[in-house]
Amino acid sequence: MSDEVGTIVEESEPAVLTPATVTLVEGPTFCVSNASGDMEAEVPQGLFFRDMRVISDWRVRVDGVRPHHLSVMSSDPYRTTFLARVPPHGSQSEVLVERTRYVGDGMREDVKVRNLSPRAMTVALSVEVGADFADVFAVKESRVRPQGEVTAHSDGSVLSFDLRSGSAWRGVRVESEGGRARADGLDFRAEVPAHGQWCTTLLVRPSVDKEHASGVFPVGVEPAESAPARRLRAWRENTPRITEIEDPELHRTLRRSLEDLGALRIFDPAHPEDTAVAAGAPWFMALFGRDSLLASYMALSLDQSLALGTLQTLARAQGRKVDPATEEQPGRILHETRFGLDFPLARGGGSVYYGTADATPLFVIVLGELSRWGIAPEAVEALLPHADRALEWVEKYGDRDGDGFVEYQRMTSNGLVNQGWKDSYDGINFADGSLAEPPIALCEVQSYVYAAYVVRSHFAHEAGDLKAVEYWCKRATALKEAFNDRFWLPDRGWYAVGLDRDKRPIDALASNMGHCLWTGIADRDKAEEVAERLLSPEMFTGWGVRTLATTMGAYNPMSYHNGSVWPHDNAILATGLMRYGFVDQAQRVATGILDAAETFDGRLPELFCGFDRGEYEAPVPYPTSCSPQAWAAATPIQLMRALLRIDPWMSHGQVWVAPAWPARYGHLSIHNIPLAGRRVEVGVDGPSTRITGLPEDVEIVRQPRRPLSPAPNHHEQHPGPDTSSGPGSPRGRTP
C-alpha cells in the first residue's frame, strides 16, 4: 500500500508476488516491480505494453552488489523514485543510488549515483535486462510459456530484443547514455567526484510490427512538460474540490477516488481527444464494456468527459458482423479489448471479445444519463444511432427465443460461461448451490434493458417522434409486467437471480435484485421486501451487502462472487434503495461501504470478503483483488451523489436536490462540479442545502424527484417520492 494516491504499493500474496509491489500506470503501459525497483521474470512483474510483458527482468547492481532498498517516493501514477544505498565494501565508501522511473509508451529511468564521501571514486554499474514478450494474463496467472523465438542484439549503447511468432513481430529497444550493451544487459563506468554525483538515463521503447513507440518521456524534455504530466495537472485542476468537510476520513476517501480515476484513464492514440476509463490496475488496464460504462456513470458528478469518451470509444468498436470466435454480433457492445498475442477469449488473433449480455443496454443507459447532464449535446446526438443499433441487438440477438427477455449462452468453448457482472464459472447458482445452465436470463440484465427502453422513449419525446415514444413505452411496460410476473418469487419474498435454460427461476437470494431497484423495473409492492432482504443479517455484513446470502448452498465469504462484498454493487444498491424512498437502508449501505474504505486507507478494493462486521474489526481483504479498480474507485463518488440526491435534467432546465446526508459526516462544501456548462458549488449543512453558480434559467427543485413512466406524457400514479440518481425515468415535470 502506498503513502501517496497515485502509485500503488500493495501487499501481495506470498506465493505469487514479492512482499511489496510498486505499480506505475499510464494508459495501456504499466510497470510492476518490487520495492527496490527491480523486476523479476519468475513473479508477476515487468514492464507491460499493450498487454505484453516487454521487459521481464530489470536489475541494477553496483560493483556487483545489490543496493539495499531504503524508500519509495511517489506522487504521480506514472512516476516514482526508488532510493537505495550500497554499504562500504572493499576500498569503496558508501554510495546512494537514486532511480526515478517514468512509464508511458515505454519507460524512462534516470539513474543517479551519489558519492557521500570526501574522496572521488569509480564504480561499475550494471543493469541486467531480459524480455520474454509474455501475455499479460500468462504473467498474472504464472503460466508463462514461449510464444516464439526471442533474439537479443547489442550494438554500442543499445540493447534490443525481438520476438517472431508466426506473422507477428514484437520488439523492445533499450537505449542508454554512455553504456556498453551486451546480450543480457548494459554496463556503465561511473566516475563520481567527492560529494558529487554521476547520472545516466535509460529509455525503453517497445515496438509492434516494427513500429517503435515514440515514448512520452524523451531525453531533453522535462518530465513535468510531458503529455501525462499535463493531462494529470488538468485533471486535478478541473475535477471537483472539497473545500469543507468535517469528517477527515471521508475527505481522504473522496480525494483518493479522484486521484485513482485520473490514473485509470486511457487514451486512444487514433482519437487522443477521447478519454475512456480502464477497468483496473495493474492487470486490467484496458477498455471493458460493463466496467468502463458503470465506472464512468458513477463518476458523472466528477467528470462527464469520462462517460462521453467511453461511449465514443465503445461505439467505434460496436459489433458489425456475426463471428462466433469473438462472439461479435451486429450492434453488440464489447466485453473486453486486448492486444497481446495470446487472448484466450478471442481466438484467431482477435483483440476484441464481445461475450457479455449487459454492456449493450448499459451503453444506452449511460448515453441517456449523459444527455441529462447537458454535456456536448451534438456528441450525444451523434451517438444515438449507436444506441439504436444496441437496441436492435437486444431485440434480434439478445432475446434468443423471443420471450421478451435477454438471455446469454456462449458461442465458443473459449468464451465466458456466465456473461453478466458475476462472470465467474460458478457465479450463477440456485439456492441449493447447484449451478444454473445457460441460456440464462439474468434479472439485472432485464432491468438494464427496461431502463434502456425508457431512455430511448425520452430521446424520442425530445425529438418529437410520437410514434417512437409509443413504441418504446410499450416495450418498457410489457417488459416490466413480464419481469415482475416471471421473476418474482412470492413464497420467498425476493426476485430470482434469473431464468435458466428451462425457464426455471434461479431461486438464490443474491444482490443482483438490488439492480432492479436502481433501474425502476421492480414493482413498488415488491420493493419493500427486496429492501428488507438486502439489509437482512443474511445479506448485510455491516460493511456492505454480500453477493450471496449466508443461507444459500454456494455461500462462501471468501469466494469471488458467492458471498463477498463488491463496493460498486453496493453503490448501485444504495442508489436503488434511495430511488424507492428507503432512505435509512440506503444510508446504512453507504456508510458501511465508506467505513470499509477507511480501513483500506481510503482506497476501496475491487471486492473484499463477506465476513460479518461482528467477527473481525476490519473487512478481510480478498487475496487477488485489483486496487485501484475503476468502479470501486468511483463508488464513493456515486454514494456521495446518492446521499445528496442530486439529479439534473438539463433539457428541462431543472436540478433536483434533496440531501439525505448522514449527520455523522457534518457539513460539506464542494466546488467545481461540472453542471449545465458551468462550474457550480454545492454546500450541505444539516437540513440546509445550497447550489450556486447555475445559470439563471435553471430551476432548483428542493425535493426528491417524482417517478415518471417511460415517457413524459405517460405518468405513473404513485404518490410517494422517487429519490435516486438512477437511470431510466427522468426527473422533473412533464414538459
Residue pairs with C-beta under 8 A, 6 or more apart in sequence:
1 9
1 10
1 11
1 601
1 603
2 8
2 9
2 22
2 72
2 74
3 74
4 74
4 75
5 255
5 256
5 259
5 260
5 263
5 603
6 74
6 75
6 76
6 77
6 78
6 79
6 259
6 263
7 22
7 23
7 24
7 72
7 74
7 75
7 76
7 77
7 79
7 80
8 21
8 22
8 23
8 25
8 281
8 282
8 627
8 628
9 20
9 21
9 22
9 23
9 35
9 72
9 74
10 20
10 21
10 23
10 627
11 19
11 20
11 621
12 18
12 19
12 20
12 21
13 623
13 624
16 43
16 44
16 142
17 43
17 44
17 45
18 34
18 35
18 40
18 43
18 45
19 34
19 35
20 34
20 35
21 32
21 33
21 34
21 35
21 45
22 32
22 33
22 34
22 35
22 37
22 72
22 74
22 80
22 82
23 30
23 31
23 32
23 281
23 282
24 30
24 31
24 77
24 78
24 79
24 80
24 101
24 102
24 103
25 77
25 78
25 103
25 263
25 264
25 281
25 282
25 285
26 77
26 78
26 103
26 104
26 105
26 216
26 228
27 104
27 105
27 228
27 265
27 266
27 267
27 285
28 49
28 50
28 51
28 266
28 285
28 286
28 339
29 47
29 48
29 49
29 103
29 104
29 105
29 106
29 107
29 285
30 47
30 48
30 103
30 281
30 282
30 285
31 39
31 46
31 47
31 48
31 101
31 103
31 107
32 39
32 44
32 45
32 46
32 48
32 282
33 39
33 45
33 58
34 40
34 45
35 69
35 72
35 82
36 66
36 67
36 69
36 82
36 84
37 58
37 60
37 82
37 84
37 99
37 101
38 58
38 59
38 60
38 66
39 45
39 46
39 47
39 55
39 56
39 57
39 58
39 59
40 57
40 59
41 56
41 57
41 130
41 132
41 144
43 142
44 139
44 140
44 142
45 56
46 53
46 54
46 55
46 56
46 57
46 58
46 134
46 139
47 53
47 54
47 55
47 58
47 103
47 106
47 107
47 204
48 54
48 136
48 139
48 282
48 285
49 105
49 106
49 172
49 206
49 213
50 206
50 208
50 339
50 340
51 135
51 136
51 286
51 338
51 339
51 340
51 343
52 133
52 134
52 135
52 136
52 170
52 206
52 339
52 340
52 341
53 131
53 132
53 133
53 134
53 135
53 136
53 139
54 131
54 133
54 170
54 172
54 204
54 206
55 107
55 129
55 130
55 131
55 172
55 204
56 130
56 131
56 132
56 134
57 128
57 129
57 130
57 131
58 127
58 128
58 129
58 130
59 66
59 127
59 128
60 67
60 97
60 99
60 111
60 125
60 126
60 127
61 67
61 125
61 126
61 127
61 128
62 86
62 95
62 97
62 113
62 123
62 124
62 125
63 86
63 89
63 90
63 92
63 123
63 124
64 124
64 126
65 86
65 89
67 84
67 85
67 86
67 97
68 84
68 85
68 86
68 87
69 82
69 83
69 84
70 83
70 84
70 85
71 82
71 83
72 80
72 81
72 82
72 83
73 80
73 81
73 83
74 80
74 81
76 228
76 229
76 232
77 232
77 259
77 262
77 263
78 102
78 103
78 104
78 228
78 232
79 100
79 101
79 102
79 103
79 223
80 100
80 101
81 98
81 99
81 100
81 101
82 98
82 99
82 100
82 101
83 96
83 97
83 98
84 96
84 97
84 99
85 94
85 95
85 96
85 97
86 92
86 94
86 95
86 96
86 97
86 123
87 94
88 94
92 121
92 123
93 115
93 116
93 117
93 119
93 121
94 116
94 117
95 113
95 114
95 115
95 116
95 121
95 123
95 192
96 113
96 114
96 116
97 111
97 112
97 113
97 114
98 111
98 112
98 113
98 114
99 109
99 110
99 111
99 112
100 109
100 110
100 112
101 107
101 108
101 109
102 108
102 109
102 217
102 223
102 226
102 228
104 215
104 216
104 217
104 226
104 227
104 228
105 205
105 206
105 213
105 214
105 215
105 216
106 203
106 204
106 205
106 206
106 213
106 215
106 216
107 203
107 204
108 201
108 202
108 203
108 204
108 215
108 217
108 218
108 219
108 223
109 201
109 202
109 204
110 199
110 200
110 201
111 125
111 127
111 199
111 200
111 201
111 202
112 197
112 198
112 199
113 123
113 125
113 190
113 192
113 197
113 198
113 199
114 192
114 196
114 197
115 121
115 192
115 193
115 194
115 195
115 196
115 197
115 198
116 195
117 194
117 195
118 194
118 195
119 194
120 191
120 192
120 193
120 194
120 196
121 191
121 192
122 189
122 190
122 191
122 192
123 190
123 192
124 187
124 188
124 189
124 190
125 187
125 188
125 189
125 190
125 200
126 185
126 186
126 187
126 188
127 176
127 179
127 185
127 186
127 188
127 202
128 184
128 185
129 159
129 174
129 184
129 185
129 186
130 184
131 150
131 152
131 161
131 163
131 172
132 144
132 146
132 150
133 147
133 148
133 150
133 161
133 163
133 165
133 170
133 341
134 144
134 145
134 147
135 147
135 340
135 341
135 342
135 343
136 283
136 338
136 340
137 283
137 340
137 342
137 344
138 144
138 145
138 342
140 283
147 163
147 165
147 341
147 342
148 163
148 164
148 165
148 166
148 168
149 163
149 164
149 165
150 161
150 162
150 163
151 161
151 162
152 159
152 160
152 161
152 183
152 184
153 159
153 160
153 161
153 162
154 160
154 181
154 182
154 183
155 181
156 180
156 181
157 175
157 176
157 177
157 178
157 179
157 180
157 181
157 186
158 173
158 174
158 175
158 176
158 181
159 173
159 174
159 176
159 181
159 182
159 183
159 185
159 186
160 171
160 172
160 173
160 174
161 171
161 172
162 169
162 170
162 171
163 169
163 170
163 171
165 341
168 209
168 341
169 208
169 209
169 210
170 206
170 207
170 208
170 209
170 341
171 206
171 207
171 210
171 212
172 204
172 205
172 206
172 207
173 204
173 205
173 207
173 212
174 181
174 186
174 202
174 203
174 204
174 205
175 202
175 203
175 205
176 186
176 188
176 200
176 201
176 202
176 203
177 200
177 201
177 202
177 219
178 188
178 200
179 186
179 187
179 188
179 200
179 202
180 186
180 187
180 188
186 202
188 200
190 198
190 200
191 198
192 198
201 219
203 215
203 217
203 218
203 219
205 212
205 213
205 214
205 215
206 212
206 213
207 213
208 339
216 226
216 227
216 228
217 223
217 226
217 228
223 229
231 265
231 267
232 262
235 262
235 265
235 303
236 258
236 262
238 303
238 672
238 674
239 258
239 262
239 302
239 303
239 672
240 258
240 301
240 302
240 670
240 671
240 672
240 673
240 674
241 670
241 671
241 672
242 251
242 254
242 255
242 668
242 669
242 670
242 671
243 669
243 670
243 671
244 667
244 668
244 669
244 683
245 251
245 254
245 665
245 666
245 667
245 668
245 669
246 665
246 666
246 667
246 668
247 664
247 665
247 666
249 598
249 602
250 594
250 598
250 636
250 665
252 598
252 601
252 602
253 594
253 597
253 598
253 602
253 603
253 604
253 636
254 636
254 637
254 640
255 602
256 601
256 602
256 603
256 633
257 604
257 633
257 634
257 635
257 636
257 637
258 302
258 637
260 603
260 628
260 633
261 277
261 295
261 299
261 302
261 303
261 306
261 630
261 633
261 634
261 637
263 281
263 628
264 277
264 278
264 280
264 281
264 285
264 295
264 628
264 630
264 633
265 275
265 276
265 277
265 278
265 306
266 275
266 276
266 277
266 278
266 285
266 286
266 287
267 274
267 275
267 276
268 274
268 276
268 313
271 312
271 313
271 316
274 308
274 309
274 312
274 313
275 305
275 306
275 309
276 287
276 292
276 296
276 306
276 309
276 310
276 313
276 314
277 292
277 295
277 296
277 299
277 306
277 310
277 630
278 284
278 285
278 286
278 287
278 288
278 292
278 630
279 285
279 286
279 287
279 288
279 291
279 292
279 295
279 626
279 629
279 630
280 291
280 606
280 626
280 627
280 628
280 629
280 630
280 632
281 626
281 627
281 628
281 629
282 626
283 626
284 291
284 626
284 629
286 336
286 337
286 338
286 339
287 310
287 313
287 314
287 334
287 336
287 337
288 335
288 336
288 337
289 314
289 333
289 334
289 335
289 336
289 356
289 359
289 360
289 362
289 363
290 335
290 356
290 358
290 359
290 362
290 421
291 630
291 631
292 310
292 314
292 630
293 307
293 310
293 311
293 314
293 333
293 359
293 362
293 363
293 365
293 366
294 362
294 568
294 572
294 631
294 634
295 306
295 568
295 630
295 631
295 633
295 634
296 306
296 307
296 309
296 310
296 311
296 366
296 634
297 307
297 362
297 365
297 366
297 369
297 638
297 727
298 568
298 571
298 631
298 634
298 635
298 637
298 638
299 306
299 307
299 634
299 637
299 638
300 307
300 369
300 370
300 373
300 641
301 637
301 638
301 640
301 641
301 646
301 673
302 634
302 637
303 674
304 370
304 373
304 375
304 674
305 375
307 366
307 369
307 370
308 370
308 375
308 376
308 379
308 380
310 366
311 363
311 366
311 367
311 370
311 383
311 386
312 379
312 383
314 333
314 334
314 359
314 363
315 363
315 383
315 386
317 334
317 337
317 352
318 331
318 332
318 333
318 334
318 386
318 389
318 390
319 328
319 329
319 330
319 331
319 332
319 333
319 334
319 354
319 393
320 328
320 330
321 328
321 329
321 330
322 328
322 329
322 330
323 350
324 411
324 412
325 346
325 347
325 348
325 350
325 412
325 414
326 345
326 346
326 347
326 348
326 350
326 352
326 353
326 354
327 335
327 353
327 354
327 355
327 410
327 411
327 412
327 415
328 352
328 354
329 354
329 393
329 397
330 389
330 392
330 393
330 396
330 397
331 360
331 389
331 390
331 391
331 392
331 393
331 396
331 397
332 354
332 359
332 360
332 390
332 393
332 397
333 354
333 356
333 359
333 360
333 362
333 363
333 390
334 352
334 353
334 354
334 356
334 359
335 345
335 353
335 354
335 355
335 356
335 359
335 416
335 419
336 345
336 352
336 353
337 351
337 352
337 353
338 345
338 346
338 351
338 352
338 353
339 351
343 350
343 351
343 353
344 414
345 353
345 355
345 414
345 415
345 416
346 352
346 353
346 414
347 412
347 414
353 415
355 408
355 410
355 411
355 415
355 416
355 419
356 408
356 416
356 419
356 420
356 423
357 398
357 406
357 407
357 408
357 419
357 420
357 442
357 445
358 419
358 420
358 421
358 442
358 444
358 445
358 448
360 390
360 393
360 394
360 398
361 390
361 391
361 394
361 406
361 445
361 448
361 449
361 451
361 452
362 448
362 452
363 386
363 387
363 390
364 387
364 390
364 391
364 451
364 452
364 455
364 456
365 448
365 451
365 452
365 455
365 519
365 727
365 728
366 727
367 380
367 383
367 384
367 387
367 455
368 451
368 452
368 454
368 455
368 456
368 458
368 459
368 727
369 727
370 376
370 380
371 377
371 380
371 459
371 651
372 647
372 648
372 649
372 650
372 651
372 730
372 731
373 648
373 650
373 674
373 675
374 648
374 650
374 651
374 675
374 676
374 677
375 674
375 677
384 459
387 452
387 455
387 456
387 459
388 456
390 452
391 452
391 453
391 456
394 406
394 449
394 452
398 406
398 407
398 449
399 405
399 406
399 407
400 407
400 409
400 439
401 407
401 439
403 503
404 478
404 479
404 482
405 441
405 446
405 479
405 482
405 483
405 486
405 499
406 441
406 445
406 446
406 449
407 438
407 439
407 440
407 441
407 499
408 418
408 419
408 420
408 438
408 439
408 440
408 442
408 445
409 438
409 439
409 440
409 501
410 416
410 417
410 419
410 438
416 423
417 425
417 438
418 424
418 425
418 427
418 428
418 438
418 440
420 427
420 428
420 440
420 442
420 444
420 445
420 512
421 444
421 569
422 428
422 512
422 547
422 561
424 560
424 561
425 435
426 435
426 554
426 559
426 561
426 562
427 560
427 561
427 562
428 435
428 436
428 440
428 442
428 497
428 498
428 506
429 435
429 436
429 497
429 506
429 508
429 552
429 553
429 554
429 562
430 436
430 506
430 507
430 508
430 553
431 507
431 508
431 509
431 552
431 553
432 553
433 552
433 553
433 554
434 553
436 497
436 498
436 500
436 506
437 500
437 501
438 500
438 501
439 501
440 498
440 499
440 500
440 501
440 506
441 498
441 499
442 497
442 498
442 512
443 483
443 487
443 495
443 496
443 497
443 498
443 512
443 513
443 515
443 516
444 512
444 513
444 515
444 516
445 498
446 479
446 483
446 487
446 521
447 483
447 515
447 516
447 518
447 519
447 521
447 522
448 515
448 519
449 479
450 476
450 479
450 480
450 483
450 519
450 520
450 521
450 728
451 519
451 520
451 521
451 726
451 727
451 728
453 472
453 475
453 476
453 479
453 710
454 472
454 476
454 520
454 710
454 727
454 728
454 729
455 727
455 728
456 468
456 472
457 468
457 469
457 472
457 473
457 476
457 710
457 711
458 710
458 711
458 712
458 730
460 466
460 468
460 469
460 471
460 472
460 711
461 469
461 711
461 712
461 713
462 651
469 711
469 713
472 710
472 711
473 709
473 710
473 711
473 714
476 709
476 710
477 709
477 710
479 521
480 521
480 523
483 516
483 521
484 521
484 522
484 523
484 526
486 499
486 503
486 505
487 495
487 496
487 498
487 499
487 505
488 495
488 496
488 523
488 526
489 495
489 496
489 505
489 507
492 507
492 509
493 529
493 532
493 533
494 509
494 513
494 529
494 530
494 533
495 512
495 513
495 516
495 522
495 526
495 530
496 505
496 506
496 507
497 506
497 507
497 508
497 510
497 512
497 513
498 505
498 506
498 512
499 505
499 506
500 506
508 548
508 549
508 552
508 554
509 533
509 538
509 539
509 548
509 549
509 551
509 552
510 547
510 548
510 549
510 552
511 534
511 539
511 545
511 546
511 547
511 548
511 566
511 569
511 573
513 522
513 530
513 533
513 534
514 530
514 534
514 545
514 569
514 572
514 573
514 576
514 577
515 572
515 573
515 576
516 522
516 530
516 576
517 527
517 530
517 531
517 573
517 576
517 577
517 579
517 580
517 726
518 572
518 573
518 575
518 576
518 579
518 724
518 726
518 727
519 576
519 726
519 727
519 728
520 579
520 707
520 722
520 726
520 728
520 729
522 530
522 580
524 580
524 718
524 720
527 580
527 582
528 580
528 582
531 577
531 580
531 582
531 585
533 539
533 549
534 540
534 545
534 573
534 577
534 585
534 589
535 545
535 585
535 588
535 589
536 549
537 550
537 612
538 546
538 549
538 550
538 551
539 545
539 546
539 549
539 550
540 546
540 588
540 589
540 592
541 565
541 592
541 610
541 611
541 612
541 613
542 592
542 612
542 613
542 614
543 565
543 592
543 593
543 595
543 596
543 608
543 613
543 619
544 565
544 566
544 567
544 570
544 589
544 592
544 593
544 596
545 565
545 569
545 570
545 573
545 589
546 555
546 557
546 563
546 564
546 565
546 610
547 561
547 562
547 563
547 564
547 565
547 566
547 569
547 610
548 554
548 555
548 559
548 561
548 562
548 563
548 610
549 555
550 563
552 562
554 562
554 563
555 562
555 563
556 562
556 563
557 563
557 564
557 609
557 610
557 611
557 620
558 564
558 609
558 610
558 620
558 622
560 607
560 622
563 610
564 607
564 608
564 609
564 610
564 622
565 596
565 607
565 608
565 609
565 610
565 619
566 606
566 607
566 632
567 593
567 596
567 597
567 604
567 605
567 606
567 607
567 631
567 632
567 635
568 631
568 632
568 634
568 635
570 589
570 590
570 592
570 593
570 635
571 590
571 593
571 631
571 634
571 635
571 638
571 639
571 642
572 638
573 589
574 586
574 589
574 590
574 593
574 639
574 642
575 586
575 638
575 642
575 724
575 725
575 726
576 724
576 726
577 583
577 585
577 586
577 589
577 724
578 586
578 642
578 643
578 645
578 660
578 723
578 724
578 725
578 726
579 722
579 723
579 724
579 726
580 722
580 723
580 724
581 704
581 720
581 721
581 722
581 723
583 660
583 723
586 642
586 643
586 660
587 643
587 660
587 662
590 639
590 642
590 643
590 662
591 662
591 664
592 613
593 604
593 635
593 636
593 639
594 636
594 639
596 604
596 608
596 619
597 603
597 604
597 636
599 618
599 619
600 608
600 619
600 621
600 627
603 627
603 628
603 633
604 627
604 632
604 633
604 635
604 636
605 621
605 622
605 625
605 626
605 627
605 629
605 632
606 622
606 625
606 626
606 627
606 629
606 632
607 622
607 625
607 632
608 619
608 620
608 621
608 622
608 625
609 619
609 620
609 621
609 622
611 619
611 620
626 632
638 725
641 725
642 724
642 725
643 659
643 660
643 661
643 662
644 657
644 659
644 660
644 661
644 682
644 684
645 656
645 657
645 658
645 659
645 660
645 704
645 723
645 724
645 725
646 655
646 656
646 657
646 682
646 725
647 655
647 656
647 657
647 705
647 724
647 725
647 731
648 654
648 655
648 656
648 675
648 676
648 731
649 655
649 656
649 730
649 731
649 732
650 676
650 698
652 730
652 732
652 733
652 735
653 697
653 698
653 699
654 698
654 699
654 700
654 701
654 731
654 732
654 733
655 675
655 676
655 691
655 694
655 698
655 699
655 700
655 701
656 701
656 703
656 704
656 705
656 731
656 732
657 682
657 689
657 691
657 700
657 701
657 702
658 689
658 702
658 703
658 704
658 723
659 684
659 689
660 723
661 668
661 684
663 686
667 683
667 684
667 685
667 686
668 682
668 683
668 684
668 685
669 681
669 682
669 683
669 684
670 681
670 682
670 683
671 679
671 681
672 679
672 681
673 679
673 680
673 681
673 682
675 694
676 694
676 695
676 698
677 695
678 693
678 694
678 695
679 693
680 691
680 692
680 693
680 694
681 690
681 691
681 692
681 693
682 689
682 690
682 691
683 689
683 690
683 691
683 692
689 702
691 700
694 700
701 731
701 732
703 721
704 721
704 722
704 723
705 721
705 722
705 723
705 731
705 732
706 721
706 722
706 731
707 716
707 718
707 722
707 729
708 714
708 715
708 716
708 729
708 730
708 731
708 734
709 715
709 716
709 729
710 729
712 730
712 734
712 735
713 734
715 734
722 729
